[in-house]
Every structure is written in structure tokens, then in C-alpha cells.
Amino acid sequence: MSEQVAAVAGGVVGVALLLLLIGIGVYILWRKRCIVPSYEELLNVTTPTHSHNNGVDHGMSSSLGYAKDSGIKSVPFIVPPKFHGRDWVHLQNGERIQEDSEPYIAPDFLPRSTLCSMGGSYVVGSINPALYKYPEDNEETDFPEGNIGRIWFAVEYEYETERLVVSLIKVRNLHFSSDSCNPFVKMHLLPDERRYLQSKTKRKTLNPHFDEIFVFQVSGKTLHQRTLRFSVYHVDKIKKHHLLGQVLFPMKNENLTDDGKLVIWRDLEQENLEPPSEYGDIQFSLSYNDYLGRLTVVVLRAKGIQFQEDRAVVSSAFVKVSLMNHNRFIKSKKTNVVLGTPNPVYNETFSFKLEQGELDTASLSLSVLQNTEGDKCNVLGRVVVGPFMYTRGRELEHWNEMLNKPKELVKRWHSLSIST
């Protein structure tokens, strides 16, 4: 009897488990069918007319065919006009093609939940204009304080014909009292001061555009000893020329080839109108980086150098920069030799290791030297800059200004002397 009861109980339990599994399977299938997103047909979509009530047409959402009865938020689907007429486009479930005359409606009228469900992306066929913006060129807008003008030019050297081709492009932000400026540019290939090439004169503009090409005939062997000088002038009603600024461009530091033009811009500089001193003058920049403990010297140019022709094989000059500490020699560096001119241009940078605690006891000596017979050098002039312990006047002012403007190049002219 007990065996029959156990058999009946086991059969009831088995039937109950079977019914439970069938119920779970039916529930899963029903849930999958309910959550499948549906794309609904967009019918009678017209161009929205923005009402005066906050600028939004409240009837717009009803014309987009959202699923209201099912409670499921579906995304409207529109085929862009560029796919119209394509054989491989098969429209199903009531999708339609957007007409060319139908403007794209920005999705700002859609509910926030709809935008979030779209993942923040753009509707199919739309373009994000921000992705196609070119970076701004600030060469014509970013001028430093005190700027008197900026010039653009290009240089190219043709080795086969030994021609230096200079393309004068434009000048911007000229410093003049009025807009009635009539600018033009003179170009010298230094050290030749007698011959020059000149651009056309532009009328009543502070931002002239030239687009002119000039050619200098120069040997490739002497090219790197030459310096291009651009001088910008204004011509008045009586044909008098007024210098507005100039730029010096040494060739020795440039890799000029005939493969392509080297396009460059430079800021104009004021001409030093003071007459040269007895032994000449030298211009250089100083900068001190307290973080790195580095003193930087940029030897720019010299003028009015008095060569001693009776002791020299050829008129040539170079600059020797020496770092001293407590009158003890630390280190020295030399520029390249420039031949044949009393107004050499160097544009060479030197760096010295100098701790911040040594600034009150260190000094810099810049000497202009001339090569003489027997591989000897003759000192043509010298200047020392440093703290109050060693210098006074302009030399002390230059050193103090360097300390007051860390990491900034401070440029000045100094008179050379032969005193020690």
C-alpha cells in the first residue's frame, strides 16, 4: 500500500515541475517579443512651424509617430536623400525617404530621454560642422606689445645657376601715425651696402601685400657669409623716405635648397640711430632661467668695428664670450668669423651653467677680436656686463633687467672699449 502512495506522489511532483518549466519558457518568449524595438511609419511630416510659445511646436511629437500605446519609446528613422534611388536600399516596416526639399530638423525638440537613448549621436545623414574647422592662423593677429610691424618672405637658392630667389609676400601691422602710409621695401644682401632691390610702393595701407620676386646673383661658396636685410620705408608727398623698421636674416644658419621655398616671418626692429662709438658697438641679449640655472647669451650684431688693416691678413671679426666668477675664468665660447664688413651679423646663441647663488659674483665679458698673422688675435673692443661689483651704467642696467625678467630675452646695444 505504501509503495502505491509513493508512486502517486512522485507522479504529481513530476507533473508540477513539468508545468513550471513550460510556464517559465512561455514567459521568456513573451518578454523577448515585448522588448523588440519597432520603427513606425512617419506619415504626413511637414516642415515645423515654430510657435511663439517658447519657439516650439507642441504638435511636432505627434507627427513623428512615437509608440504611445505600447509604452515603448522608439527612435524615428529617416533615410537621407543621398540614398534615394539606390537599388540596395530596401525599405521595410514603413520607412520613407526624406525629400531633398525637406530641411533637417535639429533634435532639440526631442524629449531628453529620447536624446539619451540615441547616445548623444547625430541623426543619420547630419554633419557636425565643428569637425571640419581648420585651426586658426594667429600669425596676423598675435602681435607682441610694442610691435612695429611683421614681414613675411620666402627664400630659395638655385645651386646650378647660383641665384638667390627672394619672394616678398606681405607686411602687417605697420606702426605709423595714420592710415595714409605708402610703404615699400628695400632688400640688401650684406655686406654689399651699395646695391639693393626695391619693391613697388603700396598706397594708403598699414598692411601691404606685395607678392613680388627678386633675384640676387651670389656664389654658393660665399652664400652662408651673407645676410639679407629688409628695410620697410614710407614715402611722403615730397618723395622723402622714412624708415619704419628693418629685419636682418643671416644665411649661415639656414639650410637653403632648390627643392622648395622656405617661408619665414620676422618682426621688424627699430634702427639704432645713435652714431657708433669710438671702437664700435655690439648688440646682444641676456636671459636667465632660475629653474635650470642657465645663463643664455645671444650675440646679435656689431657695428662700426675699427679694423687694424696693417696687422690683419683680411678684415674679419668674431666675438668671444667669457664667463667669469670672482675674476676667475670659468668658460668661453666663440662665434663664427664674419669677413669683409665693419657691421657683422652673428645671431648665435650660447648657454652657460650658473647657479642662482653665483649671480652676485659672476660677470660676462664679450670681446670683438680680429685674426692677425701667425694665428693670433687682436682685441678690437670689449664690454663687461654683471652685478654692481663689476659694472655701472648701461651694463649694470642690462644685468639687473635680465634678473627682473626671468626666462625673457633682454636685448641692448653696448659701446666697445679697449680698457681692461
FITOR-652308 format. One record per residue (C-alpha): residue in three letters; x, y, z. Coordinates in nm, 4 decimals, always signed. Example, Ala and Ser with C-alpha at 12.3 -4.5 7.8 and 13.67 -1.06 7.14 Angstrom:
<nodes>
NODE | code | east | north | up
NODE | Ala | +1.2300 | -0.4500 | +0.7800
NODE | Ser | +1.3670 | -0.1060 | +0.7140
</nodes>
This chain:
<nodes>
NODE | code | east | north | up
NODE | Met | +0.0000 | +0.0000 | +0.0000
NODE | Ser | +0.2816 | +0.2402 | +0.0910
NODE | Glu | +0.4503 | +0.1744 | -0.2426
NODE | Gln | +0.1361 | +0.2843 | -0.4321
NODE | Val | +0.1149 | +0.6088 | -0.2323
NODE | Ala | +0.4820 | +0.6886 | -0.3059
NODE | Ala | +0.4295 | +0.6278 | -0.6792
NODE | Val | +0.1263 | +0.8590 | -0.6919
NODE | Ala | +0.3140 | +1.1346 | -0.5008
NODE | Gly | +0.6120 | +1.1098 | -0.7361
NODE | Gly | +0.3878 | +1.1406 | -1.0401
NODE | Val | +0.2189 | +1.4549 | -0.9008
NODE | Val | +0.5564 | +1.6198 | -0.8307
NODE | Gly | +0.6837 | +1.5365 | -1.1795
NODE | Val | +0.3742 | +1.6866 | -1.3462
NODE | Ala | +0.4094 | +2.0043 | -1.1326
NODE | Leu | +0.7763 | +2.0507 | -1.2327
NODE | Leu | +0.6885 | +1.9999 | -1.5983
NODE | Leu | +0.4139 | +2.2636 | -1.5843
NODE | Leu | +0.6537 | +2.5041 | -1.4074
NODE | Leu | +0.9203 | +2.4682 | -1.6790
NODE | Ile | +0.6602 | +2.5195 | -1.9534
NODE | Gly | +0.5393 | +2.8373 | -1.7795
NODE | Ile | +0.8914 | +2.9768 | -1.7463
NODE | Gly | +0.9620 | +2.9148 | -2.1170
NODE | Val | +0.6393 | +3.0871 | -2.2245
NODE | Tyr | +0.7204 | +3.3884 | -2.0027
NODE | Ile | +1.0703 | +3.4267 | -2.1504
NODE | Leu | +0.9390 | +3.4137 | -2.5072
NODE | Trp | +0.6736 | +3.6749 | -2.4236
NODE | Arg | +0.9301 | +3.9109 | -2.2707
NODE | Lys | +1.1623 | +3.8866 | -2.5722
NODE | Arg | +0.8770 | +3.9704 | -2.8080
NODE | Cys | +0.7667 | +4.2687 | -2.5990
NODE | Ile | +1.1096 | +4.4409 | -2.5841
NODE | Val | +1.1870 | +4.4240 | -2.9613
NODE | Pro | +1.2092 | +4.7960 | -3.0773
NODE | Ser | +0.9772 | +4.8872 | -3.3563
NODE | Tyr | +1.0273 | +5.1512 | -3.6210
NODE | Glu | +0.6996 | +5.3175 | -3.7060
NODE | Glu | +0.5999 | +5.4865 | -4.0248
NODE | Leu | +0.6429 | +5.8621 | -4.0350
NODE | Leu | +0.3427 | +5.9938 | -4.2177
NODE | Asn | +0.2457 | +6.3486 | -4.3063
NODE | Val | +0.5655 | +6.5016 | -4.1705
NODE | Thr | +0.5671 | +6.8655 | -4.2638
NODE | Thr | +0.8144 | +7.1433 | -4.2035
NODE | Pro | +0.7629 | +7.2521 | -3.8438
NODE | Thr | +0.6331 | +7.5980 | -3.7806
NODE | His | +0.7771 | +7.7331 | -3.4591
NODE | Ser | +0.5103 | +7.8917 | -3.2481
NODE | His | +0.5599 | +8.1924 | -3.0291
NODE | Asn | +0.5232 | +7.9750 | -2.7221
NODE | Asn | +0.8911 | +7.9288 | -2.6317
NODE | Gly | +0.9658 | +7.8757 | -3.0004
NODE | Val | +0.8456 | +7.5063 | -3.0002
NODE | Asp | +0.5609 | +7.3414 | -3.1878
NODE | His | +0.3949 | +7.1115 | -2.9330
NODE | Gly | +0.2225 | +6.9179 | -3.2091
NODE | Met | +0.5511 | +6.8040 | -3.3546
NODE | Ser | +0.5960 | +6.4962 | -3.1388
NODE | Ser | +0.2630 | +6.3555 | -3.2519
NODE | Ser | +0.3651 | +6.3783 | -3.6194
NODE | Leu | +0.6850 | +6.1795 | -3.5641
NODE | Gly | +0.4998 | +5.8575 | -3.4929
NODE | Tyr | +0.6244 | +5.7672 | -3.1453
NODE | Ala | +0.4857 | +5.4470 | -2.9945
NODE | Lys | +0.2359 | +5.5661 | -2.7337
NODE | Asp | +0.0073 | +5.2716 | -2.6743
NODE | Ser | +0.2825 | +5.0150 | -2.6229
NODE | Gly | +0.4706 | +5.2355 | -2.3744
NODE | Ile | +0.7969 | +5.1662 | -2.5588
NODE | Lys | +0.9993 | +5.4744 | -2.6720
NODE | Ser | +1.1168 | +5.4142 | -3.0283
NODE | Val | +1.3571 | +5.6267 | -3.2329
NODE | Pro | +1.2210 | +5.7829 | -3.5581
NODE | Phe | +1.4064 | +5.6643 | -3.8671
NODE | Ile | +1.4575 | +5.8753 | -4.1814
NODE | Val | +1.6569 | +5.7718 | -4.4878
NODE | Pro | +1.8783 | +6.0638 | -4.6077
NODE | Pro | +1.8099 | +6.1951 | -4.9595
NODE | Lys | +2.1510 | +6.0844 | -5.0901
NODE | Phe | +2.0358 | +5.7192 | -5.0703
NODE | His | +1.7286 | +5.7869 | -5.2820
NODE | Gly | +1.7077 | +5.5615 | -5.5867
NODE | Arg | +1.9778 | +5.3180 | -5.4670
NODE | Asp | +1.8976 | +4.9588 | -5.5664
NODE | Trp | +2.0468 | +4.8205 | -5.2485
NODE | Val | +1.8224 | +5.0268 | -5.0216
NODE | His | +1.5210 | +4.8124 | -4.9256
NODE | Leu | +1.2572 | +4.9966 | -4.7283
NODE | Gln | +1.0727 | +4.7883 | -4.4747
NODE | Asn | +0.8375 | +4.8419 | -4.1834
NODE | Gly | +0.7017 | +5.1645 | -4.3315
NODE | Glu | +1.0280 | +5.3722 | -4.3512
NODE | Arg | +1.0240 | +5.6537 | -4.6038
NODE | Ile | +1.2852 | +5.8549 | -4.7946
NODE | Gln | +1.3500 | +6.2147 | -4.6884
NODE | Glu | +1.2830 | +6.4567 | -4.9732
NODE | Asp | +1.5555 | +6.6961 | -5.0894
NODE | Ser | +1.3335 | +6.9940 | -5.0194
NODE | Glu | +1.2640 | +6.8814 | -4.6652
NODE | Pro | +1.5006 | +7.0552 | -4.4227
NODE | Tyr | +1.6754 | +6.8662 | -4.1479
NODE | Ile | +1.5174 | +6.9330 | -3.8089
NODE | Ala | +1.7639 | +6.9629 | -3.5237
NODE | Pro | +1.6822 | +6.7204 | -3.2460
NODE | Asp | +1.6477 | +6.9901 | -2.9801
NODE | Phe | +1.2703 | +6.9402 | -2.9703
NODE | Leu | +1.3002 | +6.5715 | -2.8808
NODE | Pro | +1.2475 | +6.4652 | -2.5216
NODE | Arg | +1.5615 | +6.4401 | -2.3106
NODE | Ser | +1.5088 | +6.0665 | -2.2653
NODE | Thr | +1.4992 | +6.0204 | -2.6433
NODE | Leu | +1.8288 | +6.2094 | -2.6837
NODE | Cys | +1.9883 | +5.9963 | -2.4169
NODE | Ser | +1.8678 | +5.6797 | -2.5853
NODE | Met | +2.0399 | +5.7982 | -2.9034
NODE | Gly | +2.3720 | +5.8075 | -2.7167
NODE | Gly | +2.4285 | +6.1789 | -2.7917
NODE | Ser | +2.4986 | +6.0993 | -3.1595
NODE | Tyr | +2.3671 | +6.2844 | -3.4638
NODE | Val | +2.0711 | +6.1729 | -3.6747
NODE | Val | +2.1672 | +5.9668 | -3.9814
NODE | Gly | +2.2755 | +6.1978 | -4.2653
NODE | Ser | +2.3620 | +6.5002 | -4.0472
NODE | Ile | +2.7053 | +6.6693 | -4.0303
NODE | Asn | +2.8842 | +6.8132 | -3.7306
NODE | Pro | +3.0423 | +7.1381 | -3.8630
NODE | Ala | +3.2847 | +7.1592 | -3.5684
NODE | Leu | +3.4760 | +6.8605 | -3.7071
NODE | Tyr | +3.5639 | +7.0479 | -4.0272
NODE | Lys | +3.7028 | +7.3714 | -3.8831
NODE | Tyr | +4.0660 | +7.4495 | -3.9668
NODE | Pro | +4.2930 | +7.5669 | -3.6843
NODE | Glu | +4.3125 | +7.9441 | -3.6659
NODE | Asp | +4.6241 | +8.1114 | -3.8004
NODE | Asn | +4.7244 | +8.3714 | -3.5430
NODE | Glu | +5.0388 | +8.4947 | -3.7227
NODE | Glu | +4.8491 | +8.8052 | -3.8361
NODE | Thr | +4.6713 | +8.8701 | -3.5062
NODE | Asp | +4.9073 | +8.7695 | -3.2266
NODE | Phe | +5.1449 | +9.0670 | -3.2132
NODE | Pro | +5.3585 | +9.1283 | -2.9030
NODE | Glu | +5.3452 | +9.4525 | -2.7101
NODE | Gly | +5.5421 | +9.7296 | -2.8794
NODE | Asn | +5.5378 | +9.5553 | -3.2191
NODE | Ile | +5.6114 | +9.7928 | -3.5090
NODE | Gly | +5.5335 | +9.5501 | -3.7921
NODE | Arg | +5.5816 | +9.1968 | -3.9216
NODE | Ile | +5.7131 | +9.0856 | -4.2606
NODE | Trp | +5.6613 | +8.7565 | -4.4493
NODE | Phe | +5.9083 | +8.6381 | -4.7137
NODE | Ala | +6.0459 | +8.3229 | -4.8725
NODE | Val | +6.3996 | +8.2342 | -4.9828
NODE | Glu | +6.5265 | +7.9702 | -5.2220
NODE | Tyr | +6.8741 | +7.9103 | -5.3586
NODE | Glu | +6.9349 | +7.7609 | -5.7031
NODE | Tyr | +7.2768 | +7.5981 | -5.6922
NODE | Glu | +7.3006 | +7.5337 | -6.0667
NODE | Thr | +7.2531 | +7.8989 | -6.1620
NODE | Glu | +7.3854 | +8.0413 | -5.8299
NODE | Arg | +7.0767 | +8.2539 | -5.7833
NODE | Leu | +6.9201 | +8.3518 | -5.4508
NODE | Val | +6.5460 | +8.3928 | -5.5148
NODE | Val | +6.3653 | +8.6100 | -5.2586
NODE | Ser | +5.9861 | +8.6245 | -5.2575
NODE | Leu | +5.8478 | +8.9266 | -5.0740
NODE | Ile | +5.4971 | +8.8292 | -4.9628
NODE | Lys | +5.3426 | +9.0865 | -4.7272
NODE | Val | +5.3861 | +9.3187 | -4.4300
NODE | Arg | +5.1340 | +9.3570 | -4.1470
NODE | Asn | +5.0682 | +9.5884 | -3.8501
NODE | Leu | +5.2970 | +9.8733 | -3.9564
NODE | His | +5.3406 | +10.1380 | -3.6870
NODE | Phe | +5.2554 | +10.4737 | -3.8445
NODE | Ser | +5.0723 | +10.7877 | -3.7343
NODE | Ser | +4.7839 | +10.7445 | -3.9828
NODE | Asp | +4.6387 | +10.5128 | -4.2472
NODE | Ser | +4.7930 | +10.7254 | -4.5231
NODE | Cys | +5.1105 | +10.5191 | -4.5140
NODE | Asn | +5.2771 | +10.4473 | -4.8505
NODE | Pro | +5.5142 | +10.1581 | -4.7742
NODE | Phe | +5.7780 | +9.9870 | -4.9857
NODE | Val | +6.0678 | +9.7502 | -4.9073
NODE | Lys | +6.4392 | +9.7697 | -4.9891
NODE | Met | +6.6485 | +9.4499 | -4.9861
NODE | His | +7.0260 | +9.4410 | -4.9382
NODE | Leu | +7.2490 | +9.1353 | -4.9493
NODE | Leu | +7.5055 | +9.2390 | -4.6903
NODE | Pro | +7.7906 | +9.3176 | -4.6679
NODE | Asp | +7.7188 | +9.4886 | -5.0009
NODE | Glu | +7.5593 | +9.8199 | -4.8978
NODE | Arg | +7.5681 | +9.9845 | -5.2410
NODE | Arg | +7.3387 | +9.7581 | -5.4429
NODE | Tyr | +6.9814 | +9.6825 | -5.3450
NODE | Leu | +6.6491 | +9.5718 | -5.4892
NODE | Gln | +6.3263 | +9.7576 | -5.4239
NODE | Ser | +5.9581 | +9.6610 | -5.4240
NODE | Lys | +5.6643 | +9.8588 | -5.5602
NODE | Thr | +5.5077 | +10.1234 | -5.3400
NODE | Lys | +5.1657 | +10.0459 | -5.1924
NODE | Arg | +4.9275 | +10.3346 | -5.1306
NODE | Lys | +4.7500 | +10.4217 | -4.8052
NODE | Thr | +4.7795 | +10.0942 | -4.6186
NODE | Leu | +4.9379 | +9.9640 | -4.2987
NODE | Asn | +4.9069 | +9.6036 | -4.4214
NODE | Pro | +5.0595 | +9.5957 | -4.7714
NODE | His | +5.0542 | +9.2831 | -4.9872
NODE | Phe | +5.3428 | +9.2580 | -5.2364
NODE | Asp | +5.3805 | +8.9103 | -5.3905
NODE | Glu | +5.6990 | +9.0120 | -5.5744
NODE | Ile | +6.0059 | +8.8035 | -5.6619
NODE | Phe | +6.3656 | +8.9299 | -5.6578
NODE | Val | +6.6914 | +8.7593 | -5.7590
NODE | Phe | +7.0429 | +8.8093 | -5.6199
NODE | Gln | +7.3390 | +8.6570 | -5.8021
NODE | Val | +7.5689 | +8.5092 | -5.5363
NODE | Ser | +7.8222 | +8.2272 | -5.5264
NODE | Gly | +7.7336 | +7.9194 | -5.3235
NODE | Lys | +8.0741 | +7.9385 | -5.1517
NODE | Thr | +8.0003 | +8.2802 | -5.0002
NODE | Leu | +7.6247 | +8.2388 | -4.9520
NODE | His | +7.6495 | +8.1450 | -4.5846
NODE | Gln | +7.8570 | +8.4564 | -4.5166
NODE | Arg | +7.5818 | +8.6842 | -4.6448
NODE | Thr | +7.2890 | +8.8477 | -4.4640
NODE | Leu | +6.9596 | +8.9619 | -4.6143
NODE | Arg | +6.8331 | +9.2949 | -4.4852
NODE | Phe | +6.4721 | +9.4005 | -4.5388
NODE | Ser | +6.4086 | +9.7695 | -4.4770
NODE | Val | +6.0499 | +9.8973 | -4.4786
NODE | Tyr | +6.0069 | +10.2640 | -4.5715
NODE | His | +5.7247 | +10.5149 | -4.6018
NODE | Val | +5.7434 | +10.7683 | -4.8846
NODE | Asp | +5.5724 | +11.1031 | -4.8258
NODE | Lys | +5.4315 | +11.3606 | -5.0685
NODE | Ile | +5.7704 | +11.5188 | -5.1345
NODE | Lys | +5.9268 | +11.1758 | -5.2091
NODE | Lys | +6.1210 | +11.1640 | -4.8823
NODE | His | +6.1819 | +10.8179 | -4.7376
NODE | His | +6.1166 | +10.7394 | -4.3693
NODE | Leu | +6.2429 | +10.4105 | -4.2240
NODE | Leu | +5.9669 | +10.2220 | -4.0360
NODE | Gly | +6.1670 | +9.9131 | -3.9400
NODE | Gln | +6.4087 | +9.6505 | -4.0633
NODE | Val | +6.4864 | +9.2791 | -4.0405
NODE | Leu | +6.8232 | +9.1034 | -4.0691
NODE | Phe | +6.8225 | +8.7451 | -4.1947
NODE | Pro | +7.1661 | +8.5725 | -4.1839
NODE | Met | +7.2133 | +8.2921 | -4.4365
NODE | Lys | +7.4621 | +8.0873 | -4.2366
NODE | Asn | +7.2013 | +7.9231 | -4.0143
NODE | Glu | +6.9614 | +7.8297 | -4.2956
NODE | Asn | +6.9536 | +7.5094 | -4.4999
NODE | Leu | +6.8662 | +7.6558 | -4.8402
NODE | Thr | +6.7923 | +7.4119 | -5.1222
NODE | Asp | +6.6212 | +7.4304 | -5.4590
NODE | Asp | +6.3686 | +7.1661 | -5.3506
NODE | Gly | +6.1255 | +7.4286 | -5.2255
NODE | Lys | +6.0912 | +7.7737 | -5.0751
NODE | Leu | +6.1479 | +7.8415 | -4.7088
NODE | Val | +5.8628 | +8.0683 | -4.5927
NODE | Ile | +5.9521 | +8.2833 | -4.2923
NODE | Trp | +5.8094 | +8.5731 | -4.0921
NODE | Arg | +6.0021 | +8.8147 | -3.8729
NODE | Asp | +5.9089 | +9.1116 | -3.6541
NODE | Leu | +6.0515 | +9.4466 | -3.7624
NODE | Glu | +6.3097 | +9.6194 | -3.5427
NODE | Gln | +6.3915 | +9.9866 | -3.4985
NODE | Glu | +6.7189 | +10.1052 | -3.6471
NODE | Asn | +6.9772 | +10.2187 | -3.3962
NODE | Leu | +7.0159 | +10.5834 | -3.4983
NODE | Glu | +7.2927 | +10.6588 | -3.2491
NODE | Pro | +7.6324 | +10.7025 | -3.4177
NODE | Pro | +7.8878 | +10.4286 | -3.3458
NODE | Ser | +8.1220 | +10.4822 | -3.0544
NODE | Glu | +8.4956 | +10.5208 | -3.0990
NODE | Tyr | +8.5655 | +10.1462 | -3.1102
NODE | Gly | +8.2238 | +10.0319 | -3.2327
NODE | Asp | +7.9139 | +9.8853 | -3.0684
NODE | Ile | +7.7779 | +9.5379 | -3.0068
NODE | Gln | +7.4188 | +9.4188 | -2.9592
NODE | Phe | +7.3329 | +9.1080 | -2.7605
NODE | Ser | +7.0527 | +8.9585 | -2.5490
NODE | Leu | +7.0665 | +8.8135 | -2.1997
NODE | Ser | +6.8316 | +8.5686 | -2.0290
NODE | Tyr | +6.8492 | +8.3726 | -1.7044
NODE | Asn | +6.6470 | +8.0615 | -1.6205
NODE | Asp | +6.6468 | +8.0233 | -1.2416
NODE | Tyr | +6.4821 | +7.6802 | -1.2618
NODE | Leu | +6.7556 | +7.5315 | -1.4838
NODE | Gly | +7.0353 | +7.7540 | -1.3540
NODE | Arg | +7.1232 | +7.8609 | -1.7104
NODE | Leu | +7.2536 | +8.1933 | -1.8401
NODE | Thr | +7.1819 | +8.2437 | -2.2120
NODE | Val | +7.3631 | +8.4951 | -2.4327
NODE | Val | +7.2539 | +8.5727 | -2.7908
NODE | Val | +7.5217 | +8.7655 | -2.9833
NODE | Leu | +7.3220 | +8.9522 | -3.2487
NODE | Arg | +7.5384 | +9.2025 | -3.4363
NODE | Ala | +7.8059 | +9.4691 | -3.4178
NODE | Lys | +7.8601 | +9.7973 | -3.5993
NODE | Gly | +8.1424 | +10.0456 | -3.6576
NODE | Ile | +8.4197 | +9.7911 | -3.5944
NODE | Gln | +8.7618 | +9.9558 | -3.6346
NODE | Phe | +8.9868 | +9.7024 | -3.8053
NODE | Gln | +9.3649 | +9.7293 | -3.7851
NODE | Glu | +9.4457 | +9.6726 | -4.1511
NODE | Asp | +9.8222 | +9.6832 | -4.1081
NODE | Arg | +9.8185 | +9.3766 | -3.8798
NODE | Ala | +9.5463 | +9.1730 | -4.0470
NODE | Val | +9.5515 | +8.9431 | -4.3424
NODE | Val | +9.1849 | +9.0209 | -4.4150
NODE | Ser | +8.9129 | +9.2267 | -4.2445
NODE | Ser | +8.7378 | +8.9672 | -4.0277
NODE | Ala | +8.5890 | +8.9703 | -3.6811
NODE | Phe | +8.4402 | +8.7265 | -3.4317
NODE | Val | +8.3095 | +8.7570 | -3.0751
NODE | Lys | +8.4435 | +8.5694 | -2.7743
NODE | Val | +8.2008 | +8.5347 | -2.4799
NODE | Ser | +8.3642 | +8.4535 | -2.1443
NODE | Leu | +8.2021 | +8.3736 | -1.8088
NODE | Met | +8.3934 | +8.4887 | -1.5001
NODE | Asn | +8.3337 | +8.4334 | -1.1288
NODE | His | +8.5312 | +8.6423 | -0.8743
NODE | Asn | +8.7615 | +8.7378 | -1.1636
NODE | Arg | +8.8289 | +8.3680 | -1.2154
NODE | Phe | +8.7849 | +8.2349 | -1.5678
NODE | Ile | +8.5083 | +7.9709 | -1.5937
NODE | Lys | +8.4340 | +7.9087 | -1.9626
NODE | Ser | +8.4384 | +8.0838 | -2.3019
NODE | Lys | +8.2671 | +8.0345 | -2.6381
NODE | Lys | +8.3234 | +8.1909 | -2.9805
NODE | Thr | +8.1069 | +8.2930 | -3.2736
NODE | Asn | +8.1906 | +8.2219 | -3.6352
NODE | Val | +8.4151 | +8.4646 | -3.8240
NODE | Val | +8.2421 | +8.7212 | -4.0465
NODE | Leu | +8.4527 | +8.8581 | -4.3313
NODE | Gly | +8.4712 | +9.1898 | -4.5072
NODE | Thr | +8.2345 | +9.4184 | -4.3130
NODE | Pro | +8.2616 | +9.6571 | -4.0155
NODE | Asn | +7.8962 | +9.5723 | -3.9375
NODE | Pro | +7.8961 | +9.1937 | -3.8892
NODE | Val | +7.5784 | +8.9981 | -3.8108
NODE | Tyr | +7.6117 | +8.6858 | -3.5942
NODE | Asn | +7.2782 | +8.5731 | -3.4422
NODE | Glu | +7.4442 | +8.2979 | -3.2379
NODE | Thr | +7.3260 | +8.1643 | -2.9012
NODE | Phe | +7.5423 | +8.0407 | -2.6132
NODE | Ser | +7.4423 | +7.8918 | -2.2801
NODE | Phe | +7.6379 | +7.8759 | -1.9529
NODE | Lys | +7.5700 | +7.6845 | -1.6323
NODE | Leu | +7.5344 | +7.9388 | -1.3497
NODE | Glu | +7.3685 | +7.8747 | -1.0149
NODE | Gln | +7.1391 | +8.1395 | -0.8724
NODE | Gly | +7.3672 | +8.1966 | -0.5742
NODE | Glu | +7.6520 | +8.2972 | -0.8094
NODE | Leu | +7.4666 | +8.5831 | -0.9804
NODE | Asp | +7.6148 | +8.8432 | -0.7416
NODE | Thr | +7.9749 | +8.7352 | -0.8089
NODE | Ala | +7.9695 | +8.6371 | -1.1788
NODE | Ser | +8.0181 | +8.8548 | -1.4872
NODE | Leu | +8.0209 | +8.8229 | -1.8655
NODE | Ser | +8.2907 | +8.9565 | -2.0957
NODE | Leu | +8.2224 | +8.9988 | -2.4699
NODE | Ser | +8.5315 | +9.0732 | -2.6791
NODE | Val | +8.5422 | +9.1504 | -3.0514
NODE | Leu | +8.8609 | +9.0029 | -3.1996
NODE | Gln | +9.0356 | +9.0168 | -3.5357
NODE | Asn | +9.2516 | +8.7414 | -3.6812
NODE | Thr | +9.6096 | +8.8522 | -3.7487
NODE | Glu | +9.9232 | +8.6946 | -3.8869
NODE | Gly | +10.0587 | +8.3889 | -3.7116
NODE | Asp | +9.7167 | +8.2646 | -3.5980
NODE | Lys | +9.6990 | +8.5374 | -3.3358
NODE | Cys | +9.4048 | +8.7582 | -3.2463
NODE | Asn | +9.3892 | +9.1300 | -3.1879
NODE | Val | +9.1257 | +9.2701 | -2.9483
NODE | Leu | +8.9215 | +9.5404 | -3.1236
NODE | Gly | +8.6900 | +9.6144 | -2.8327
NODE | Arg | +8.5359 | +9.4687 | -2.5196
NODE | Val | +8.2371 | +9.5088 | -2.2896
NODE | Val | +8.1625 | +9.3579 | -1.9465
NODE | Val | +7.8135 | +9.3110 | -1.8004
NODE | Gly | +7.7416 | +9.1941 | -1.4483
NODE | Pro | +7.6374 | +9.2968 | -1.0961
NODE | Phe | +7.7353 | +9.6130 | -0.9057
NODE | Met | +8.0653 | +9.4543 | -0.8033
NODE | Tyr | +8.1990 | +9.4854 | -1.1610
NODE | Thr | +7.9878 | +9.7263 | -1.3684
NODE | Arg | +7.7993 | +10.0560 | -1.3733
NODE | Gly | +7.5692 | +10.2392 | -1.6140
NODE | Arg | +7.4089 | +10.0586 | -1.9090
NODE | Glu | +7.5962 | +9.7355 | -1.8414
NODE | Leu | +7.4618 | +9.7166 | -1.4837
NODE | Glu | +7.1096 | +9.8113 | -1.6032
NODE | His | +7.1162 | +9.5310 | -1.8606
NODE | Trp | +7.2182 | +9.2734 | -1.5962
NODE | Asn | +6.9507 | +9.3895 | -1.3485
NODE | Glu | +6.6801 | +9.3923 | -1.6162
NODE | Met | +6.7715 | +9.0320 | -1.7021
NODE | Leu | +6.7249 | +8.9340 | -1.3354
NODE | Asn | +6.3917 | +9.1186 | -1.3135
NODE | Lys | +6.2574 | +8.9424 | -1.6257
NODE | Pro | +6.3395 | +8.5733 | -1.5778
NODE | Lys | +6.3232 | +8.3467 | -1.8851
NODE | Glu | +6.2843 | +8.6513 | -2.1123
NODE | Leu | +6.5474 | +8.7707 | -2.3618
NODE | Val | +6.6565 | +9.1271 | -2.2819
NODE | Lys | +6.8251 | +9.2960 | -2.5799
NODE | Arg | +7.0531 | +9.6034 | -2.5713
NODE | Trp | +7.3352 | +9.7832 | -2.7517
NODE | His | +7.6663 | +9.8436 | -2.5724
NODE | Ser | +7.9702 | +10.0519 | -2.6605
NODE | Leu | +8.3000 | +9.8695 | -2.7010
NODE | Ser | +8.6171 | +9.9874 | -2.5276
NODE | Ile | +8.9784 | +9.8733 | -2.5148
NODE | Ser | +9.0176 | +9.9131 | -2.1389
NODE | Thr | +9.0515 | +9.6012 | -1.9256
</nodes>
